[in-house]
């Protein structure tokens, strides 16, 4: 009545490949920093930063899915974990964008200039 051991070597290499490709794309974009992405703004932030945020979230999701074995859990647990994470990440992103724009506007229009 013992459990048969199943080798996950192929799956581990596949996950390694996906995460490596995403990381290589991030590093290449960071080194090249294309002007078309760097000088284009969307919601007070350039498109290159948005791409970095999205690629990082994809990597985080895939790490949770593969290495925390979420694909084998019940649908309710998967939704609870993923939806909570998505909500918190969206909330944090909103707060960061709203506050960063506010601080930039205050320092731009005030008599006190950037002194740090």
C-alpha positions as CSV (number, residue, x, y, z in Angstrom):
1,X,0.0,0.0,0.0
2,X,2.9,2.3,-0.5
3,X,2.9,5.3,-2.7
4,X,4.9,5.1,-5.9
5,X,7.6,7.8,-6.3
6,X,7.1,9.9,-9.4
7,X,10.1,11.8,-10.7
8,X,9.4,15.5,-11.4
9,X,12.8,16.2,-13.1
10,X,11.2,17.2,-16.4
11,X,8.8,19.5,-14.7
12,X,11.5,21.1,-12.6
13,X,13.6,21.8,-15.7
14,X,10.5,23.2,-17.5
15,X,9.8,25.6,-14.6
16,X,13.5,26.6,-14.5
17,X,13.3,27.3,-18.2
18,X,10.2,29.5,-18.0
19,X,11.5,31.5,-15.1
20,X,15.0,31.8,-16.7
21,X,13.4,33.1,-19.9
22,X,11.4,35.7,-18.1
23,X,14.4,36.8,-16.1
24,X,16.6,37.1,-19.2
25,X,13.9,39.3,-20.8
26,X,13.8,41.5,-17.7
27,X,17.6,41.8,-17.6
28,X,17.8,42.5,-21.3
29,X,15.2,45.2,-21.1
30,X,17.0,46.7,-18.1
31,X,20.3,46.8,-19.9
32,X,18.9,48.0,-23.3
33,X,16.2,50.3,-21.8
34,X,14.4,51.0,-25.1
35,X,13.6,54.7,-25.5
36,X,10.1,53.8,-26.9
37,X,9.2,52.1,-23.6
38,X,11.2,54.4,-21.3
39,X,9.8,57.7,-22.5
40,X,6.2,56.5,-22.9
41,X,4.0,57.1,-19.9
42,X,0.9,55.2,-18.7
43,X,-0.7,56.1,-15.4
44,X,2.1,58.3,-14.3
45,X,4.8,55.6,-14.9
46,X,6.8,54.7,-17.9
47,X,5.9,51.5,-19.9
48,X,9.2,49.9,-19.1
49,X,8.4,49.9,-15.4
50,X,5.0,48.5,-16.1
51,X,6.6,45.7,-18.0
52,X,8.9,44.9,-15.1
53,X,6.0,44.8,-12.7
54,X,3.9,42.5,-14.9
55,X,6.8,40.1,-15.6
56,X,7.7,40.0,-11.9
57,X,4.0,39.2,-11.0
58,X,4.0,36.4,-13.7
59,X,7.1,34.9,-12.1
60,X,5.7,35.2,-8.6
61,X,2.4,33.5,-9.7
62,X,4.3,30.7,-11.5
63,X,6.5,30.1,-8.4
64,X,3.5,29.9,-6.2
65,X,1.7,27.6,-8.7
66,X,4.7,25.3,-9.3
67,X,6.8,25.2,-6.1
68,X,4.0,25.7,-3.5
69,X,2.0,23.0,-5.4
70,X,-1.1,25.1,-5.8
71,X,-2.2,23.2,-8.9
72,X,-3.0,20.2,-6.7
73,X,-5.1,22.0,-4.2
74,X,-8.9,22.5,-4.2
75,X,-10.4,25.3,-6.2
76,X,-11.5,27.3,-3.1
77,X,-8.0,27.3,-1.6
78,X,-6.4,28.3,-4.9
79,X,-8.8,31.2,-5.3
80,X,-8.4,32.3,-1.7
81,X,-4.6,32.4,-2.1
82,X,-4.4,33.9,-5.6
83,X,-7.3,36.5,-5.2
84,X,-5.9,37.7,-1.9
85,X,-2.5,38.1,-3.4
86,X,-3.8,39.9,-6.4
87,X,-5.9,42.3,-4.3
88,X,-3.0,43.2,-2.1
89,X,-0.7,43.7,-5.0
90,X,-3.2,45.9,-6.8
91,X,-3.8,47.9,-3.6
92,X,-0.1,48.4,-3.0
93,X,0.5,49.4,-6.6
94,X,-2.3,52.0,-6.3
95,X,-0.9,53.4,-3.1
96,X,2.6,53.6,-4.5
97,X,1.4,55.3,-7.7
98,X,-0.9,57.8,-5.9
99,X,1.6,58.7,-3.2
100,X,4.6,59.0,-5.6
101,X,2.7,61.3,-7.8
102,X,1.5,63.4,-4.9
103,X,5.1,63.8,-3.5
104,X,6.4,64.6,-6.9
105,X,3.7,67.3,-7.4
106,X,4.4,68.8,-3.9
107,X,8.1,69.1,-4.5
108,X,7.7,70.4,-8.0
109,X,5.3,73.2,-7.1
110,X,6.5,74.1,-3.6
111,X,9.2,76.5,-2.6
112,X,11.1,73.6,-1.0
113,X,13.1,71.9,-3.7
114,X,14.7,68.5,-3.8
115,X,17.4,68.6,-1.3
116,X,18.0,64.9,-0.8
